[in-house]
Structure formats: structure tokens, C-alpha cells
């Protein structure tokens, strides 16, 4: 019997055709609706491989149901939606999609920073609503980006790519990371700072840290109060690193000037969310890596990882490095 692969979101036939040639493939037939948990559980019971999205909770219940599971290919660089320890105990390989999305996510991060600083969404809406009746010196005036100080929290590959873009704007670059990176400092002119130093000195605080127990609720009202009143906060990492109620308070009381957010604690975010009522917030629907080229590359990497595991070859991007098939 051919191995069975289940894909939790509708993907283009051109991307998965090689899977279909070698394996039995079934797919959730929706592009923008997450697979229900009961369907995922039922499919996991039959599957040798799952190709999952960041929105799928691949928890103990899914992994224990998957008696035949050999690999979880998660279409994201992050993998906080997968219970890595439970997968390890069961000899299930977990793969992600790093590197292929670095440049696209850095582009989006810097675009969000610029759009927030220069009030672009607010200005575009101003024109479309017919409010532009005259010119005035401070009409929708924002903040300069060039020659300002950017503080990058989480200097992984995406952080490095954002720093490279900041250099093109003659920005001073501070970064905070679990460990210093002398090679990045030499190459990009970045300067290591403690977390407290970074948040107090930077004009733009860009969060790119992974979600871990240590980074959850990293940004609270006490942290926002340490920032400059003119500071702009950008989050393109994971929503739960920020206490959203505290961020709302900081934005409404003038503790910081503005925020650009691509991620939220609960996704998708509802239109009634308090942050969406604020003019000094730009909110995006988690599109950091969303270009046609990059998303296709992510899908392709997931397919290649599944093919490798199911044919007895080493995967390209293994998360649980200690994995051994059982």
C-alpha cells in the first residue's frame, strides 16, 4: 500500500504533483479556512505524513492519533504549533521552511516600519475618503526613518536581513539576541545591547524573536513605558510575545507613538479588536512571507521533506535534530 499524505490546506496541483506520483494524497479543499480539529484527527490516524500550516495545532492528541506518522512538514519557519517533544518520543520527524522566506519577510518588515512611521495607511484612507481639500505644512506628518536608531530584538537570519536594509537608510543598528554575533556586528555595523538598553534608545523597535516560554509576554506595559514617547513598535514575529492589552494602553496613553503589526495573539484577529480602532496602528494579516515566489518555495520545500522521509532519505530542514525513525 502506498504511503498516505494529508495536506491541511488547498495547494496548487503543480506543487504537489510529485507527491501524487509517488503517494496517496488527500487535501483539505479550502485555501482560507483551517482544517477542523476532528478532520485533522481523523486524517492523522491514516497518514504517514502531514503537511501542516502554522494555524494547525499539531498537539499530543494529533500525534498520538497518528500511529503511522513519520513526518510533519510545517509550512513556516516557526514551529510553535507543533509539540516537538511529543513528536520526538514517537520518532516523528518535524520539518520547517527556513531560509526560503528570509528576504521576503525582511522586505515586509521594513515596509511595515516605513508605512507606520510615515502614516501611509492613514494617508491613503484620507485621500480615498475625499478629505484632501488643501495642503498644509504638517498634513499627516510622520517620522523620518533615515538616520534614526533601529533596535532589532531577535537577530536571526531575518533580523540580519532587516539590519542590512536599515543600513541602506543610514540607520544606527542596535540588536538584542540570546547570544552576541560578532560576525554580524562586523558585517553590518550592528551594536549589541541589553534588552533594556535597546528599548530605551531605539526609535524603531522591531520584534523578530521566536515564540518560546522565555519570550512570551516579552513586551508589557513596563517595557513600553521605557521606550521613547516617539517610538514605533513593529512585530513580525509571533503575537503572544506582546501583551496586547498593554500595547493598546501604551498607544492610547502616548507611551509610544505607533505600532505596525503583522501578527496577533489569536489569529485571525476579529474586526472588533481594540487595536484595530486606533489610527496609529497598521495591522496586517500575517503576510510576512506572502509573495507568490516565496510561498511556492515554502510549499515545495515541504513536499521535498515529505518525499525524503517517506523514501528513506534525510530531510532538508529537520527541526528535531535528534530525530531517529522508530
ZAMI-447149 format. One record per residue: x, y, z negated of N, C-alpha, C in turn; residue in one letter. Coordinates in steps of 0.001 Angstrom, whole numbers, plus 500000, padded with zeros to 6 digits. Example, Ala and Ser with C-alpha at 12.3 -4.5 7.8 and 13.67 -1.06 7.14 Angstrom:
REM ZAMI-447149
513190494310492200512300495500492200513200496700492200A/512850497750492920513670498940492860512900500030492130S/
//
This chain:
REM ZAMI-447149
500844498800500000500000500000500000500880501251500000X/500533502217500843501329503437500939501148504288499678X/502213504962499230502090505872498084501036506943498340X/500397507372497261499291508326497335499743509680496800X/499527510716497582499908512078497217498654512930497119X/498531513650495996497393514574495860497916515995495762X/497302516889496549497688518298496608496546519132496047X/496852519997495080495797520674494323495279521963494950X/495708522288496155495197523451496863495301523176498360X/494427523754499143494456523529500577495684524182501189X/496518523365501851497723523843502502497626523593504006X/498374524329504810498305524164506266498744522763506697X/498059522227507681498400520897508198499832520846508712X/500299521949509279501657521965509831502712521727508752X/502410522134507522503370521985506429503378520553505902X/502201519931505837502109518613505197502060517456506191X/502281517731507458502157516659508451503149515528508217X/504357515863507744505336514802507488504902513921506327X/504237514506505328503694513703504230502649512723504752X/501789513210505632500717512374506157501256511223507013X/502406511434507624503003510381508444503526509223507596X/503918509535506357504561508521505518503687508014504378X/502753508849503934501991508525502731500500508777502953X/499698508283502024498285508629501999498148509953501256X/497530510927501894497473512277501339496023512724501196X/495705513259500035494395513874499816494645515269499249X/493697516177499474493940517576499142492639518238498687X/492733519044497628491617519883497204491313520870498330X/490079520906498768489743521592500020489372523052499810X/490137523772498984489888525192498758491221525918498698X/491285527108499281492501527898499259492589528796498031X/491445529228497505491461530248496462490677529856495217X/490401528567495056489718528078493858490557526948493281X/490869527038491999491673525998491364490911524685491281X/491645523600491366491028522281491246490492522113489824X/489250521649489663488706521437488318489492520356487576X/489530520460486264490328519534485460489865518097485626X/488554517870485713488082516498485836488512515882487171X/488558516700488212489026516211489513490518515911489450X/491279516796488819492722516583488701493019515311487908X/492280515085486853492478513872486055492176512613486870X/491084512662487613490711511504488427491745511230489509X/492264512283490124493273512116491173494609511660490596X/494943512168489408496208511786488776496256510278488500X/495111509687488212495062508250487942495489507421489154X/495272507976490346495588507239491575496924507641492189X/497467508765491772498551509397492515499932508890492141X/500787508808493150502219508618492947502930509966492877X/502302510985493453502882512329493458501782513366493416X/502039514458492697501142515607492671501899516834493160X/501285517569494074501805518871494474500891519895493832X/501405520626492858500576521465491999500902522945492153X/499964523775491686500123525223491656500395525664490222X/500877526885490068501167527416488745499917527483487873X/498750527564488495497496527671487747496974526314487263X/497621525221487665497185523890487240497884523499485936X/497105523181484927497681522740483658498000521246483745X/499269520951483993499704519555484075500185519169482678X/499210518856481832499478518623480417499517517141480094X/499530516845478804499601515457478344498473514616478910X/497280515188478990496138514407479472496313514017480939X/496843514917481750497065514617483167498177513594483328X/499263513795482601500418512913482740500133511512482204X/499364511422481136499033510094480604498059509368481519X/497217510138482221496302509514483182497057508970484380X/498169509633484715498925509264485914499857508095485692X/499305506909485600500110505724485317501099505412486430X/500814505891487647501701505629488785502550506844489146X/502357507930488433503025509177488806504544509066488757X/505166509530489816506619509553489889507170510966489978X/506368511903490508506878513259490685505752514285490639X/506053515414489992505223516614490025506027517668490778X/505541518092491933506199519160492697505387520429492491X/505917521346491686505193522548491284505583523708492186X/504597524301492851504872525348493827505060526703493145X/506185526820492438506541528032491711507965527857491209X/508613528978490928509913528858490286509725528546488803X/508666529061488208508343528754486817507659527413486702X/507681526843485503507063525536485298506455525423483905X/506052526584483345505458526564482014504066525939482006X/503523525648483182502223524957483254502363523448483182X/503603522947483160503854521508483127504464521134481777X/503962520069481164504526519563479912505776518752480262X/506926519414480222508180518807480652508564517631479758X/508358517770478477508723516696477551507883515451477790X/506584515652478016505711514503478292506109513837479606X/506511514628480595506968514061481867508257513271481669X/509153513796480862510421513094480604510186511731479984X/509287511691478997509015510410478315508483509360479279X/507792509805480304507176508868481243508019508642482502X/509211509224482539510065509036483696509541509706484952X/508818510833484780508260511569485916509165512749486239X/509597512838487473510410513969487905509531515209488057X/510031516340487600509349517623487787510252518500488645X/509706519001489739510466519841490672509788521203490808X/510576522221491088510031523568491298510558524140492605X/510349525435492820510763526047494090511597527301493847X/512774527165493273513620528342493060514294528792494340X/514968529916494260515826530434495332515058530922496560X/514144530102497092513470530497498333512594531726498148X/512238532053496918511354533205496688512069534405496084X/513376534300495887514119535347495173513994536710495839X/514327536791497106514340538089497787512941538691497898X/511958537856498225510593538372498376510047538896497049X/510337538183495960509862538628494649510574539900494222X/511861540004494542512593541238494229512045542416495029X/511707542182496289511090543236497105509804543741496454X/508940542788496064507667543159495451507882543887494135X/508838543429493351509124544069492064509517545525492250X/510410545765493199510854547144493403509757547985494049X/508973547377494913507839548097495499506832548500494424X/506583547599493476505655547891492377506209548997491492X/507512548951491248508149550009490460507966551366491145X/508230551425492429508115552687493156506662553170493231X/505751552221493486504335552594493590503808553132492271X/504266552548491176503825553007489861504433554366489536X/505727554496489792506402555758489487505823556920490289X/505500556668491548505031557738492429503506557792492560X/502802557013491752501335557052491667500683556792493026X/501225555855493759500789555635495140499352555134495241X/498972554192494378497597553693494446496605554808494141X/496900555580493124496036556696492736495947557728493860X/497080557987494517497101558969495602496329558472496820X/496475557191497147495745556638498288494237556687498042X/493849556382496818492421556425496469491905557872496520X/492732558816496117492392560239496133492026560692497546X/492830560233498510492569560591499909491307559899500418X/491189558603500166490056557834500687488721558284500094X/488764558836498894487535559309498262487203560757498634X/487969561318499559487671562666500047487967563779499062X/488905563547498141489213564540497109490353565478497496X/491003565205498619492151566025499018491641567257499765X/491458568340499022490889569565499585491913570678499779X/493079570541499098494107571562499222495426570988498729X/496477571745498897497798571352498430498127572145497180X/498751571495496214499182572220495023500536571670494586X/501340572450493891502715572056493585502844570731492835X/501923570441491940502031569210491161500910568225491469X/500378568284492676499327567353493070499842565911492987X/499267565136492094499612563727491908501123563511491797X/501778564428491092503231564333490929503593563130490067X/504528562363490557505015561207489814506412561453489278X/507190560383489212508552560467488692509551560031489754X/510724560643489739511805560175490600512243558776490180X/512689558022491155513295556718490907514811556820491021X/515288557547492020516722557659492242517430558291491048X/518625557791490754519491558281489695518910558102488286X/517824557371488162517277557053486842517915555761486315X/517542555364485115518076554150484500517037553052484521X/517394551923485123516535550752485132517055549761484095X/516153549182483350516513548159482374515848546849482760X/516639545853483108516124544570483581516212543549482450X/515076543039482044515029542028480990514888540668481660X/515967539895481648515994538608482326516801538714483612X/518121538508483489518995538674484652519267537323485307X/518182536701485802518327535527486645518564535968488077X/518303535075489015518561535401490415517664536532490906X/516400536537490441515507537629490847515965538937490216X/516385538882488964516895540078488305518098540654489026X/518994539772489469520159540219490222519737540898491529X/518745540305492188518281540879493455517621542234493234X/516896542394492128516305543701491805517407544713491506X/518433544282490777519551545172490465520246545642491736X/520386544745492689521004545103493976520195546196494671X/518871546071494636518012547079495248518091548403494473X/518192548308493153518306549526492345519582550283492666X/520641549532492978521895550181493347521752551049494580X/520898550644495490520653551440496688519971552758496399X/519365552871495223518719554114494809519579554872493795X/520848554487493716521793555151492802521309555128491359X/520667554049490975520175553928489603521279553403488689X/521220553813487440522055553199486414521372551904485989X/522138550817485906521538549500485689521933548936484332X/520950548780483454521116548053482198520432546704482339X/520942545713481632520253544426481641520387543748480293X/519381542941479978519427542102478782519125540676479204X/519913539755478706519791538353479088520221537503477906X/519899536216477934520328535333476855521846535293476744X/522522535456477869523977535495477869524435536578478838X/525611537141478557526159538146479459526603537508480762X/526606538309481816527014537830483126528090538770483685X/529341538513483335530429539400483790530509539533485310X/530185538431486027530273538490487481529233539451488062X/528050539513487423527006540438487862527412541874487530X/528008542051486379528465543375485988529505543891486978X/530424543017487365531475543412488304530899543688489691X/529993542830490134529463542926491486528479544073491660X/527632544295490650526530545245490802526643546479489912X/527663546514489075527808547661488191526802547684487061X/526218546541486759525245546458485669525962546466484326X/525284546972483321525855547056481969524961546281481015X/525565545369480249524790544583479286524365545469478115X/523140545249477648522623545992476490521816545053475618X/521771545338474335520842544606473486519426544963473909X/518480544152473498517089544421473867516658545787473347X/517006546099472102516615547381471514517246548552472250X/518516548402472633519188549465473380518522549680474724X/518206548589475390517621548689476732516282549415476698X/515401549004475789514055549598475806514078551064475394X/515081551465474636515132552868474204515790553778475229X/516644553214476098517408554036477028516867554044478458X/516159552983478853515765552844480262514553553714480598X/514567554244481813513400554961482341512388553983482918X/512897552870483437512054551813484001512466550496483359X/511536549856482658511797548562482029511118547502482873X/511921546608483440511422545589484361511563544223483694X/510444543565483455510458542264482787510469541151483829X/511520540342483790511668539208484700512065537944483934X/511812537930482656512208536796481836511238535629482012X/511724534389481921510789533254481943509962533221480666X/508827532530480720507984532375479533508489531198478711X/508934531486477506509384530473476553508793530822475189X/508898529931474215508422530294472871509089531564472345X/510331531813472768511056532990472293510591534275472979X/510145534162474222509755535377474957508257535675474885X/507463534753474393506027535021474279505810536193473324X/504973537147473735504725538364472953506007539146472674X/506902539141473641508160539877473507507922541380473459X/506906541831474206506601543257474284505340543552473475X/505534544187472334504448544544471423504417546061471248X/503478546527470469503350547972470274504607548559469660X/505275547794468789506508548300468183507585548512469241X/507631547617470220508608547760471306508244548937472191X/506965549059472546506550550177473400506834551524472722X/506715551573471412506977552823470689508450553208470717X/509314552237470961510747552522471058511132553045472438X/510240552901473417510520553364474774510349554876474865X/510903555453475909510685556869476181509203557118476475X/508739558289476162507354558639476490507120558639477999X/508186558824478744508091558848480206508368557483480830X/508565556455480019508964555141480529507865554495481362X/508296553741482369507395552957483201507732551482482970X/506723550692482643506912549264482346506411548442483524X/507251547522483995506917546665485129507033545209484688X/505989544418484939506040542995484592505722542136485809X/506735541369486256506559540441487362507041539052486911X/506960538798485609507420537508485086506232536620484761X/505763536675483528504577535949483082503773536851482153X/502457536756482233501597537622481442501798537518479941X/501916536303479389501993536182477932503250536741477276X/504225537226478043505371537877477398504966539244476857X/503776539708477241503287541023476818502016540856475987X/501943541580474901500688541693474163499851542747474885X/498834542307475612498102543220476493497324544281475729X/496809543953474560496112544957473767497075546047473318X/498290545634472958499307546609472560499722547474473745X/499822546865474925500166547640476118499083548665476413X/497833548265476293496713549191476510496808550361475532X/497100550055474284497226551110473278498375552058473626X/499500551487474043500658552311474375500375553232475548X/499602552752476513499283553542477704498241554624477412X/497316554342476529496242555306476238496653556353475211X/497664556038474409498100556993473384499356557755473800X/499850557469475012501002558199475504502342557713474999X/502378556502474457503662555939474032504561555695475243X/503974555265476367504694555142477634503831555765478728X/504458556006479883503762556765480921502879555907481817X/503343554704482180502611553922483176503088552480483148X/502317551608483808502682550201483908502287549659485273X/503145548815485824502858548088487048502894546609486730X/501789545914486969501645544531486501501248543608487644X/502025542547487827501675541513488804501178540255488126X/501277540205486801500906539003486038500133539405484793X/499295538467484330498449538735483173498359537497482298X/497930537722481069497852536613480115496910535525480606X/495747535942481111494798534992481697494568535399483140X/494756534447484028494600534730485459493591533770486081X/492758534262487019492710535660487462492101536576486410X/492545537818486402492055538806485451490662539271485888X/489774539487484924488429539965485225488407541471485410X/487479541953486219487422543388486518487084544218485287X/486572543567484246486218544286483021487415544458482080X/488575543929482442489738544022481564490083545484481302X/490347545857480043490612547265479710491753547887480508X/492787547125480812493915547689481546493507548193482931X/492476547580483509492052547969484849491263549277484865X/490945549798483697490227551073483625491176552272483656X/492481552022483597493451553103483442494058553510484775X/494104554815485021494717555322486238496229555129486262X/496832555000485090498291554845485042498723553380485021X/497852552509485526498177551094485683497943550684487131X/498936550046487731498748549374489010498742547881488732X/497675547205489147497508545779488888497467545011490203X/498278543974490298498335543126491482497980541685491117X/497486540891492069497007539534491775498094538462491890X/499178538635491140500272537649491071500773537298492478X/501274538317493185501697538138494577503197538347494756X/503962538140493684505396538386493749506087537731494927X/505732536484495206506385535750496298505504535634497533X/504410536402497565503396536184498595503706536875499917X/504630536273500651504780536583502066504567535269502810X/504192535364504056503946534146504844505196533288504889X/506344533938505109507580533185505221507943532482503917X/507841533216502805508269532643501531507312531570501031X/506008531819501118505071530798500648505180529522501489X/505423529666502785505620528483503625506874527734503200X/507934528468502877509171527834502413508958527114501083X/508144527683500207507846527045498923507072525744499127X/506075525789499998505309524578500307506223523495500882X/507076523905501804507973522959502463508922522313501468X/509432523091500525510330522544499507509605521534498621X/508354521815498278507555520847497509507415519537498289X/507113519641499560506966518456500409508271517665500457X/509381518363500603510677517689500676511018516988499368X/510687517600498241510936516962496949510106515693496779X/508853515751497190507996514569497101508517513457498004X/508855513793499231509388512794500155510650512142499592X/511521512947498999512767512419498455512508511421497330X/511677511817496367511410510933495227510734509646495669X/509745509751496533508976508554496922509746507640497876X/510850508120498410511674507262499282513017506920498633X/513109507177497321514291506765496583515504507643496729X/515303508899497138516416509826497300516366510886496194X/517491511519495888517483512568494868516723513798495355X/515927514419494489515192515623494890516121516812495020X/515644517837495718516459519034495946516499519951494733X/515368520091494040515292521071492941514602520430491744X/515375519716490948514858518997489788514898519892488561X/513789519980487851513719520777486630514275519994485451X/513746518792485224514187517971484092515414517153484536X/516587517785484362517829517247484904518168515867484353X/517645515544483163517942514245482564517049513127483104X/516173513472484062515206512513484579515872511237485106X/515287510128484703515659508835485237514359508088485532X/514219507548486759512980506811487063512861505582486187X/511619505251485808511373504071484980510780502965485849X/
//
